[in-house]
Amino acid sequence: MTVLVDVQQIVTLTEAGRAPVLLDVRWALGDPHGHDHYRAGHLPGAVYVDLDAELAAPPSAAAGRHPLPALADLQAAARRWGVRAGSTVIVYDDWNTMAAARAWWLLRWAGVADVRLLDGGLGAWRSAGLPLEAGDAPAAEPGDVVLAAGALPTLDADGTAALAASATGVVLDARAGERYRGEVEPIDPRAGHVPGAVNAPTAANLDPDGRFLPPAALRERFAALGVDDGTPVAVYCGSGVTAAHELVALTVAGLTGAALYPGSWSQWSADSTRPIAP
């Protein structure tokens, strides 16, 4: 499965008259100004995607900070972005592909077959010296895509707990080490991690330029964490956003079939009946 594209591939597709649907998912934890950043400069023709409003349902203690959106709402958003049946969709951001990975995973989960990420994000485009557009792009011609949930697997809290306790499966916690270890918890109700989960911070998926490591290096990384071909895997993070980045890395490594726990730590830690490990 092709997951990553580089800047030249976008240029080539556009020059060949096969311009992809470009989605700018400018979002970062604690920064509510994604649309302003988009207006300051984005890839020509890119449509702004609001992660909180379009890639998640409203937050709650019961479902977490970024629950999966209702399928009808996601379909309406995708059509607004101009996604049609058979579209090539390329997503990017300016935050180490963390937010863009959420859009990649959601669209793949909803049955869009050809979704890719710009490796290196906006920084790679800038480094190539290519032009940016400012302001809001004209409204895209409405798409006609029909979405269907379930093309990629998910697990709920019970399923995640069972996998973490099993002898054969691996649950990866994609948060930074200090949050996994319970040393700090700036956002969610309780500190710690799902008992039995293994820490796999997303930052280790990238090289110093913010690009994904080569497939062989990623396979080596995940093998050291107990993940190999055929290993049942689930991934969570704080709210199900950066966990998608881990799923991208697993896919690049050729390790497919891993499930997302969408509620992630924000849901788990809000349930006082759930045990935590320090």
Secondary structure, 3 states (H helix, E strand, C coil): CCCEECHHHHHHHHHCCCCCEEEECCCECCECCHHHHHHHCECCCCEECCHHHHCCCCCECCCECCCCCCHHHHHHHHHHHCCCCCCCEEEECCCCCHHHHHHHHHHHHCCCCCEEEECCHHHHHHHCCCCCECCCCCCCCCCCCCCCCCCCCECCHHHHHHHHHCCCCEEEECCCHHHHCCCCCCCCCCCCECCCCEECCHHHHECCCCCECCHHHHHHHHHHCCCCCCCCEEEECCCCCHHHHHHHHHHHCCCCCCEECCCHHHHHCCCCCCCCEC
